[in-house]
Amino acid sequence: MANSNRTLVPEAKAGLNKFKMEAAKEVGVDLKEGYNGDLTSRQNGSVGGQMTKKMVEAYEKGL
């Protein structure tokens, strides 16, 4: 099965990584560059949830 978790716009990768680090800091997760296999699923999920929350808020402000 192919990996569908890829950046559609490769030029945006640096911005997405910065956004991910900011979201991790906001929820108190010690995310570092590179391997983060020592983090729990709950910690990783909280980062993804925070990113989604911020994206939805930005979209709603633009309406």
Rosetta blueprint (number, residue, H / E / L):
1 M L
2 A L
3 N L
4 S L
5 N L
6 R L
7 T L
8 L L
9 V L
10 P H
11 E H
12 A H
13 K H
14 A H
15 G H
16 L H
17 N H
18 K H
19 F H
20 K H
21 M H
22 E H
23 A H
24 A H
25 K H
26 E H
27 V H
28 G L
29 V L
30 D L
31 L L
32 K L
33 E L
34 G L
35 Y L
36 N L
37 G L
38 D L
39 L L
40 T L
41 S H
42 R H
43 Q H
44 N H
45 G H
46 S H
47 V H
48 G H
49 G H
50 Q H
51 M H
52 T H
53 K H
54 K H
55 M H
56 V H
57 E H
58 A H
59 Y H
60 E H
61 K H
62 G L
63 L L
